[in-house]
Structure formats: C-alpha cells, structure tokens
C-alpha cells in the first residue's frame, strides 16, 4: 500500500519541460530523441512519458542519458529518485535527492522530494521541516502548503492515536502540535480527523 501511495503522490511531482498530449507523448519524444540525440530535455521527457505509461524500467535509461548529457540537470535526478522510491529503493532515492540539494540548495524541489522520501520512511517530523524550508524559499506556494498540511496531519494523528482515550494526554499533544504549527485551520482539520471531544478542542 505504501508503494502505491508513493507512486500516486510522488510520480505526480515529476517535472515535464513542455505540455504534451500523454496519449502520443512516447512516440513524440522517441522521435525527438532520435532526431536530436544530444537534447537532454528530450531524453528526460521521454522518461516521463514512459513513466506515465507505467513503463518504469524503460524510463530509467532516458533519465540516465539526460544526466550524462547534463550532469547538473535537476529534473532528471528528481525523476530517477522518484522511480527509486517507487521500487522501494530508498537509499538510491536518497542519493539522487541529495545530489539535487548540493547542486541547487536555493531551489524548492530538492526539499520537496526529500520530504516525500522522509514521509515514505515514516520520518514525519523531518518531512515537516523540509516542507517548511521549501516554503521559506517559495512563500505562498499552494502545492507545498498542501503537502505540509498533509504531513502535519499525519504527525498529529500518529501522535494522538495511542492516547485517544486519554483526554488529558491528548490535550498535551494538541498543545505541542500548536507550538509546531499554530494555524487555526490546521487545528480544526485535525480535531475533525481524530474526533477530538469539544471540551478538548477548546482547551
């Protein structure tokens, strides 16, 4: 189940350099690569087209060729890392994502994909911090805010579950959560998620 979720959420983040019709994308980019074999973006986009078709093993080669042609190409490293996650190879994904971070620490993408990896590994607190770092670089990003919201919700739910019948303990956890992220909207959503009693919600 975890890998299915990774595929749905993670692969959806893959970077596509141009808008194309997915029904014909594999043919378009195969033709482009044949005509322009040194075009690193074309190789990356062929990899994305194959990935979208579920042809994961075939997608690795084009991504690797894109990196060979342009060793600092972030998109291909990201896509290789996401494919590694899809296979359950978290160590491989870590290497690709850390390479991205070294190449461009000023961009949001390395922090976002590393956060996705930390989430898959169950290291939710680390994922939250990475999303926050990405938001500092891109304030107001709805995509990143939504990912942070989901990770924060998972952190809270995992924290409160063992104490669901202990109102006092749940209240302490809720207070600790608010120190992490005081957003009233997050608090309301999480109260609904774990069905916190009204008297606790007002604590």
C-alpha positions in Angstrom: 0.0 0.0 0.0 2.8 2.4 0.8 4.4 2.0 -2.6 1.1 2.6 -4.3 0.7 5.9 -2.4 4.3 6.8 -3.3 3.6 6.2 -6.9 0.4 8.3 -6.9 1.8 11.2 -5.0 5.5 11.1 -5.9 5.4 10.4 -9.6 2.8 13.1 -9.9 5.6 15.5 -9.0 7.7 14.6 -11.9 8.9 17.5 -13.9 7.7 17.9 -17.5 9.5 20.5 -19.6 6.7 21.1 -22.0 3.0 20.4 -22.2 2.2 17.3 -24.4 -0.7 15.0 -25.0 0.1 11.9 -22.9 -1.6 9.6 -25.5 1.1 10.4 -28.0 3.9 11.5 -25.8 6.0 8.4 -26.0 6.0 8.5 -29.8 6.7 12.2 -29.9 9.7 12.1 -27.6 11.1 8.9 -29.1 11.1 10.6 -32.4 12.6 13.8 -30.9 15.4 11.8 -29.2 16.2 10.0 -32.5 16.5 13.3 -34.3 18.2 15.3 -31.5 20.2 12.7 -29.5 22.1 15.4 -27.5 18.9 17.1 -26.3 18.9 16.3 -22.6 15.4 17.7 -22.1 14.1 15.4 -24.8 15.6 12.3 -23.0 14.0 13.4 -19.7 10.7 14.0 -21.3 10.8 10.6 -23.0 11.5 9.1 -19.5 8.4 11.0 -18.1 6.2 9.8 -21.0 7.3 6.2 -20.3 6.8 6.6 -16.6 3.3 7.9 -17.2 2.5 4.7 -19.1 3.8 2.6 -16.3 6.9 1.5 -18.2 9.2 2.2 -15.3 12.2 0.0 -16.3 12.3 1.6 -19.7 12.2 5.1 -18.2 15.5 4.7 -16.3 17.7 4.8 -19.5 16.4 8.1 -20.8 16.7 9.7 -17.4 20.3 8.5 -17.0 21.1 9.7 -20.5 19.8 13.1 -19.6 22.1 13.3 -16.6 25.0 12.1 -18.7 24.4 14.9 -21.2 23.9 17.5 -18.5 25.3 16.4 -15.1 23.6 19.3 -13.2 20.2 18.6 -14.6 17.8 18.7 -11.6 14.7 17.3 -13.3 16.3 14.0 -14.3 17.8 13.5 -10.8 14.4 14.1 -9.3 12.7 11.6 -11.7 15.4 9.0 -11.1 14.9 9.4 -7.3 11.1 9.1 -7.6 11.4 6.0 -9.6 13.8 4.6 -6.9 11.1 5.4 -4.3 8.5 3.6 -6.4 10.7 0.5 -6.4 11.2 0.8 -2.6 14.9 1.7 -3.1 15.0 4.5 -0.5 18.9 4.5 -0.4 19.0 5.1 -4.2 16.4 7.8 -3.9 18.4 9.5 -1.1 21.5 9.7 -3.3 19.6 11.3 -6.2 17.8 13.8 -4.0 21.0 14.7 -2.0 22.7 15.4 -5.3 19.9 17.8 -6.2 20.3 19.6 -2.9 24.0 20.0 -3.4 23.5 21.3 -7.0 20.8 23.8 -6.1 20.2 24.5 -2.4 18.3 27.7 -3.4 15.5 25.8 -5.2 12.4 24.2 -3.6 12.4 20.9 -5.5 15.2 19.2 -3.5 13.5 19.9 -0.2 10.1 18.7 -1.5 11.3 15.4 -2.9 13.4 14.8 0.2 10.3 15.5 2.3 8.3 13.0 0.2 11.1 10.4 0.9 11.1 11.1 4.6 7.3 10.7 4.7 7.6 7.3 2.9 10.2 6.3 5.5 7.9 7.3 8.3 10.2 10.2 9.4 7.4 12.7 9.5 9.0 15.4 11.7 11.9 15.6 9.3 9.5 15.8 6.3 7.7 18.7 8.0 10.9 20.6 8.5 11.9 20.1 4.9 8.5 21.4 3.7 8.9 24.4 5.9 12.3 25.1 4.4 10.8 24.8 0.9 8.1 27.3 1.9 10.7 29.7 3.1 12.1 29.7 -0.4 8.7 29.9 -2.0 6.3 31.7 0.3 2.7 31.1 -0.5 3.2 28.0 -2.7 -0.2 26.2 -2.6 1.4 22.9 -3.6 3.9 22.9 -0.8 1.4 24.2 1.7 -0.9 21.3 0.9 1.9 18.8 1.3 2.9 20.3 4.6 -0.7 20.2 5.7 -1.0 16.5 5.0 2.3 15.7 6.7 1.4 17.7 9.7 -2.0 15.9 9.9 -0.3 12.6 9.8 2.2 13.6 12.5 -0.7 14.7 14.8 -2.8 11.6 14.1 0.1 9.2 14.7 1.0 11.1 17.9 -2.5 11.2 19.4 -3.7 7.7 18.4 -2.1 5.8 21.4 -3.8 8.3 23.7 -7.2 8.6 22.0 -9.0 7.6 25.2 -6.9 9.8 27.5 -8.3 13.3 27.2 -5.5 14.9 29.3 -2.7 13.3 27.3 -4.5 14.2 24.0 -4.7 17.8 25.2 -1.0 17.9 25.9 -0.3 16.6 22.4 -2.6 19.1 20.8 -0.8 21.9 22.7 2.5 20.5 21.5 1.2 20.5 17.9 0.1 24.1 18.1 3.6 25.1 19.1 4.9 23.4 15.9 2.2 25.0 13.8 -0.3 27.4 15.3 -2.6 27.6 12.3 -6.2 27.5 13.4 -7.2 25.9 10.2 -4.8 23.0 10.8 -6.1 22.6 14.4 -9.7 22.5 13.2 -9.0 20.0 10.5 -7.1 17.7 12.8 -9.7 17.9 15.5 -12.2 16.6 12.9 -9.8 13.9 11.7 -9.2 12.4 15.2 -12.7 13.3 16.5 -11.3 15.3 19.5 -14.1 15.9 22.0 -15.4 19.5 22.1 -14.1 20.2 25.6 -10.6 19.1 24.4 -10.9 21.3 21.3 -11.5 24.3 23.5 -8.6 23.5 25.8 
